[in-house]
Amino acid sequence: MNVFDAIVNRKSVRSYTGEPLTDEELDKLLAAANCAPVASAMYHTNHLTVIKDRELLAEIEKAFGAYAGREDVHPLYNAPVFILVSVQMKDPPASKEDWLNVVCSDAAIIVENMALEAVELGLGTCHIWGAVRGINADPALRDKLGLPEGFQPVCGAIFGKSDVAYEPREIRRDRFGTNFIG
Ligand SMILES: Cc1cc2nc3c(=O)[nH]c(=O)nc-3n(C[C@H](O)[C@H](O)[C@H](O)COP(=O)(O)O)c2cc1C
């Protein structure tokens, strides 16, 4: 599959069989993540957490339920893998806002690199932000993630086998307001 086809065909998949990923599939996703462009090549300011532990995945779903005030929610959609991206918040060299802008941009690109590789591998994927809010609202849960000191979860994505197939999607150019100069 060429890059443009992967970009066009990618879509948020919210239904998973629950089957585990193979080691090769996971390795490819992490390789794609590690190819991401990162501001000033400061790779150390991003951290990945690969969560396959079923109990922890269930706890994350529960934390989101508590955060959102809703029971029986499944923000991870029975996916067997959730890869969380955390960024370093400690000792920013610039203002906090500038720093957040940069490190969150890095994190989003890392996730999208993995998402496109998932399309190539025929795996379902979906960017996840809601469940991250649940994690950040539950310090005890956050402690279980084994994050390095000073890191905060900001985004992530789920991955897994799915019965939902990728098909060519309509190609549009009008979703984002766009202005042309010159
Ligand atoms: C930063 C970001 C966070 C998102 N968080 C969630 C989420 O928590 N749960 C979810 O089901 N979808 C989430 N999505 C998926 C969007 O809802 C989805 O990308 C959008 O509706 C467009 O659909 P598409 O991905 O199929 O093109 C997120 C997407 C992005 C880019």
The ligand as a Gaussian input file, in Angstrom:
#p B3LYP/6-31G(d) Opt

LIG

0 1
 C       -6.588000      13.994000      18.983000
 C       -7.698000      13.025000      18.712000
 C       -8.358000      12.448000      19.764000
 C       -9.381000      11.508000      19.546000
 N       -9.954000      10.885000      20.619000
 C      -10.874000       9.935000      20.411000
 C      -11.418000       9.201000      21.506000
 O      -11.063000       9.384000      22.660000
 N      -12.343000       8.253000      21.219000
 C      -12.764000       7.982000      19.951000
 O      -13.596000       7.098000      19.771000
 N      -12.264000       8.659000      18.898000
 C      -11.328000       9.611000      19.088000
 N      -10.774000      10.274000      18.029000
 C      -11.205000       9.949000      16.658000
 C      -12.011000      11.066000      15.988000
 O      -13.304000      11.093000      16.536000
 C      -12.013000      10.787000      14.474000
 O      -10.696000      10.883000      13.987000
 C      -12.897000      11.756000      13.690000
 O      -14.253000      11.597000      14.045000
 C      -12.759000      11.577000      12.172000
 O      -13.068000      10.240000      11.792000
 P      -11.990000       9.289000      11.101000
 O      -10.844000       9.077000      12.061000
 O      -12.737000       8.008000      10.835000
 O      -11.512000       9.954000       9.854000
 C       -9.762000      11.196000      18.220000
 C       -9.076000      11.789000      17.159000
 C       -8.043000      12.673000      17.393000
 C       -7.274000      13.253000      16.227000

